[in-house]
Amino acid sequence: MSQIAVQRPLHNPELGAAPETTTSPQVQRPAWLPSYIPELQGLRGIAVLGVVIYHNHPLLTGTPFYYASLWGWAGVNLFFVLSGFLITSILIEARDKPHYFRNFYARRALRIWPVYILLLILCYSIPDWFLGDKLANQTHWKTLVAYALFLQNLRHTPLPGTLGPTWSLAIEEQYYFLWAPIVRISKGRIGRWLLPILLLSLVVISPLIRFSHAHWLNPTHTLIHLDGIAMGSLLALGIYSLRFTRRTWLWIGVIASVAGIALAATYAGGTSFLDSALALAFTGVVLLAIGGTGARNPLALVFRRGPLAYYGQISYGMYMTHILVFVYFGSFDARLDHMGITGNLIILGLRIVVATVAATILWYGFESRILKLKRYFMTK
């Protein structure tokens, strides 16, 4: 779900900034790619708002926005593409530097763990309210181990609603854990081919597993959600390896986004390949934001500044806590149920406002303070 540094989530919130250093002449940040890409923050804002609205889509029944709200779940796919691009960019630039693993994992832990642990503490403090269960039922050793190791998305036991967003966080954490050493050892001629082959394999295998309806996988299993994060990683690898001009990358972004949207709206719609089509479209959109960074047009300004960029900044905290906020203020919802569509829209507005306030307090009072510790894990 990071604060802008070329590096996700539901769910990585360090979006948009890349280290100033480069690696070997064969794999390095191109001269046209700035160290800070503020437009990606706006994309994060769209992603988190899409997820929040999706979790409120019943409230939009009977309005012109209902069917659009049903697509809000795709915000998670956009998070995956962003995370793949940003994390792979960070790893590529850092793999020849000292303290590679210490710096990467420490910075990821500072970004992800504090809010995650805080959420668990809050939910377990009143389990019958926030978990919908008794504490004794939620302290089984398998459940606790799953939360501790970010494996909850692999279990067939449904997650409590307030902890539902952590399934995508678990996928990203698993990916970080395995992808960092692979990038580290994949250098030279071997790495030039190994990384793209591995990523292309994931892009192909994930939809095929979804198509096979493997009975031993649950809907949040990692193996069926890797095409988005793999495409984002492929994008980073391509930008750092291929000496295309910015204009060429922009055209590739246009083609990818149009092709992805067209496939999602036609052949891939309602099939196991819908997520792949969306991943292709989002990869194109991310590439357009990257290639067009700094442009002086209204669309670029919308992504760089204003509400979308702000929601991108607080996106991790909002993504992780919005359902908890909805549950906490559930009693207010009941008072407006009798008002029909008007009452539903008021409830939706209140939920978004309160979730925004909560995420803002979380960012300024908690997250941003902890993130200052990242300075101790930077390559000199």
Secondary structure, DSSP 8 states (H G I E B T S, - for coil): --BSS--------B-SB--S----SSS---TTS-SB-THHHHHHHHHHHHHHHHTTGGGGTTSTTHHHHTTTTHHHHHHHHHHHHHHHHHHHHHTTSTTHHHHHHHHHHHHHHHHHHHHHHHHHHSHHHHTSS-HHHH--HHHHHHHHTT-GGGSSS---GGGTTHHHHHHHHHHHHHHHHHHHH--HHHHHHHHHHHHHHHHHHHHHHHHHT-TT--TT-GGGS-HHHHHHHHHHHHHHHS---HHHHHHHHHHHHHHHHHHHHTTSTTSTTHHHHHHHHHHHHHHHHHHTTT--SHHHHHHHSSHHHHHHHTHHHHHHHHHHHHHHTHHHHHHHGGGHHHHHHHHHHHHHHHHHHHHHHHIIIIIHHHHGGGGGGS--
